[in-house]
Amino acid sequence: MSEGLTRRCALAGAACVAAALVLEPERAAAVTRDPLPLSGIVLPDAGIAEAYEKAAAQNVLAAVDDSVFPGYFSVCADRNGFGRGYSYPSLDGHQLTDALLMLGRAETARRNFAYVRTFQKPDGRLPLAILPGVKEVSGQAVDPNGGLYTHWVPGNPLRALAGPTYIQNADVIYRATLDRVWLKAQIASVNLAADYLASLVTPEGLVAGGGYYVEFPTRIEYDGVAQCHAADAFRRVSALNRLLGDSGSTKRYATLAARVTATFRQRYWVGDHFGEYIHPQKGLIDKHGLTDTNWAAIACGLADARQAAALWPKLRDEAGFAYGGMPTGIAAKPDTYEEWEFALPGHRHDLAAMGRVWYLECWARARMGDADGIIRTLQQVCRAGKANGYYWRERYHPPEGAGAGPNTYCEYPANLIRIVNRFLLGIDLGLDGSVTIAPTVPKAYRQQGFGTTILREGFRLTYRMDDHLLEGAYTARLPVLLKVRCWNGTTKVTRLRASDEPARVTVRIG
């Protein structure tokens, strides 16, 4: 099994970075210490390492099924949960694509993206689900092409979800492949998705669409999480257009990101935290303790430095987010929701801990340099998987953390892979072709050593890192800038020359 490919959205910590150029490494067939296996991950915590391998082989890779169509993956490891042959490109489509890229499955990711693109409407809309042969879902008509474009829940939540998912996938696929020809062929479609997302932005800068990734509570109409993901998506599409030299589109999407960010900081901030969502009649809703909007605000960079400093001490140790010990719930006080907050009476299934919220939590912890917090949540999720034969449920409900949904749902395993690579190991594949390694790990990891194999098309690096050195062996079709953050906060930059044979790299980091 190949693994290790990743693009990290934010380097942990806020230390100033000083770059120092390191001479090219000499060619060598082996590293000075015991080389890592060509696949697999090496971590001091055996429980996390085992769960990672099971999440990859038994869950994410098991969900791939090219017999349905080239590039198909189910949202469940058994390929049957939520319907055999059905696709859920919104949310799940990015969680799984991102994890598959980290496992070296770039062609699967490209093919799945191509399939989803065929369902894009002329106005840029993309489907929440693709359900071949299905005519309606709970009374909501399915398009003749099999796409479900309007949610069956009153209020039509998740309207702002499909566009960011599609943009996220274009971003990570390019970072994993550096396939400029592919990006040029997709950018018009990616921009169209961004334009539909822009149509949901009010003149003031609020992003409509109801719940971003929840249906119940429905969060009519301006979910705080949606504001954060939309701003992040506009930044990503702006950067992709900059890469291709389209200055007009670059500026337009950057301006949208800035408008959404500024409005969020002003409208959602309530002294020392962010409110959950804005209701058209009732205004800012902030009655359920801290919510996932706060994780999203720090994760996606919408909280400014002053806000993050005020929020973090409250957010970091809020135990209410772990439902029965399972991260991460949508709110610290889930029992305080009122009936009017649910579009249909008695439907409360998203009052749960879910992998989508856990990912935001770890993203925020990485930004704030909280290695112990990342490890703690990883251990909690790994224990839950081990107790169930290394399968995970979709939701875990308060207060006991009772599991619900299909037994082999891939959301937690996909996010386990993403969190280990992007936030714990701090691996970032740059749009400029660089590779950054900037871990957020506890002291024990530095003392005992850790490592993995990073894969990008045309590049492979197997490395080990500890308190003193990063050493490894690589092959590269083209020269690569390797950026390694040292333990003192500086960054060393090594130019890896092209090499078809294994070449040695050593960087002194402590």
Beta strands, then each sheet from edge to edge (+ up, - down):
strand 1: 19-22
strand 2: 129-130
strand 3: 136-137
strand 4: 140-141
strand 5: 147-148
strand 6: 222-223
strand 7: 277-279
strand 8: 283-285
strand 9: 395-397
strand 10: 402-404
strand 11: 427-429
strand 12: 435-437
strand 13: 450-456
strand 14: 459-465
strand 15: 469-476
strand 16: 480-485
strand 17: 491-496
strand 18: 499-508
sheet 1: 1+ 17+ 16- 12- 11+
sheet 2: 2+ 5-
sheet 3: 3+ 4-
sheet 4: 6+ 7- 8+
sheet 5: 9+ 10-
sheet 6: 13+ 14- 15+ 18-
end
